[in-house]
């Protein structure tokens, strides 16, 4: 059985020495941890919601969630941790973990910190899935563009991608299309794209959807009412959680 003392240890077997972890909040079905990763002399905070493992063999799928602000905005202000925890407790969704990533305007060395420090540390110290199908990455607003970049650049790492009101600019449309139509079908990520009909990004999303009309890969495209606001994303939260729970590959127990 994984225990708090074991999970937050930072001994010689951890993936990095420049990391520390602490418990932030205990919930009904899981725990929220603060994970601090040292980069360029500064410890950047990340948050992890982790369901309680049933036994030592349990490993949870995980979604890396990029926001446009600090990670507590995702887990607490948006309410991801509370809502997911409640759904798991009620048996409504299969358990999975959420790592709210500190983006902070894409601080220097974010990419290397994410792939060489944060992910290895979490996978070495917490019961998280390490296979591609059990890893997802998503983002809201500017965080969505960052999530797309990471999924496109590190295709071998992520099997699930969420673009929630993502600010898709520059080559982002090409990246979405490339992810959906190139290579082995089994290696194409599952994608969820959504934007509110009152969002300034709505027309851009409709162009992307039209452009992808001939792509045979399946993806979710949703345009409910709403704008580029926290209220919209909170109303969409049940759809996000249900989709990730169903699409992330569960590790063999």
C-alpha positions, 0 to 999 in steps of 0.5 A, a space after each residue: 500500500 502506498 502511504 503518504 510517507 512513502 509517496 512524498 519521500 525524496 531519497 536516492 531512488 527518486 528521479 530528481 534531487 531538485 524536487 520536494 513534495 507535501 500534502 496540501 489537502 485530504 479529500 474523501 477519495 484522494 489527496 492533493 499534493 504540492 510538488 515543487 520542482 527546482 528550475 534555475 534556482 527557483 522552486 516552481 509549484 505544481 499540484 497533484 490530485 491522486 486517488 487513494 490506491 487500493 493496493 500496491 499494484 494500483 497505478 492511475 492514469 494521469 492528465 497533465 493540466 496546463 492553465 493560463 495561471 497558477 496550478 491552484 486555479 485549476 484544482 481549486 478555483 475551477 474545482 477539478 479536485 473536488 468534482 473529480 473526487 466526488 465522482 470517484 467516491 460515487 463510482 461515477 467515473 474510473 479513478 485518474 490523477 490530475 497534475 496541475 502544471 505550473 506554466 507561469 507564462 511559460 517560464 524559462 526551461 519549462 519544456 525540459 523541466 516538464 519532461 526531464 524533472 516533473 514527469 520522471 519525479 511523479 512517476 517514480 514517487 507516485 502510483 501513476 501510469 507510465 505508458 502513453 495511453 495512460 497519460 494525457 495532457 490538456 489545457 485551458 486558454 493559453 495553456 491549451 496552446 502549450 498542451 498542443 505543443 507538448 503533445 505534438 513535440 512529444 508524441 511518444 508521451 501522450 495518448 490523450 489531448 484536450 484543447 479547451 478554449 485553447 488559443 490556437 495560433 500560428 502553426 497550431 492548426 497544422 499541429 492538430 491536423 498532423 496529430 490526427 492524420 499522420 502515422 500509425 492510427 494506433 499512435 494518434 492521440 484521442 482529442 477533445 476540442 471545445 469552445 463557447 459560441 460566444 468566445 472570440 475564438 469560436 470562428 477559428 475553431 470552426 475553421 479548424 473543424 471544417 479543415 478536419 472534416 476529411 480526417 478519418 480519426 475520431 475526435 470530440 468537437 463541442 461548441 456549447 453556449 458560453 464565452 472565454 470565462 471561468 463560468 464556461 469551463 466550470 459548466 464544461 467540467 463534467 464533460 471533461 472529467 467524463 471524457 478523460 475517465 473513459 479515454 485514458 487507458 487503465 493500467 493492468 492491475 
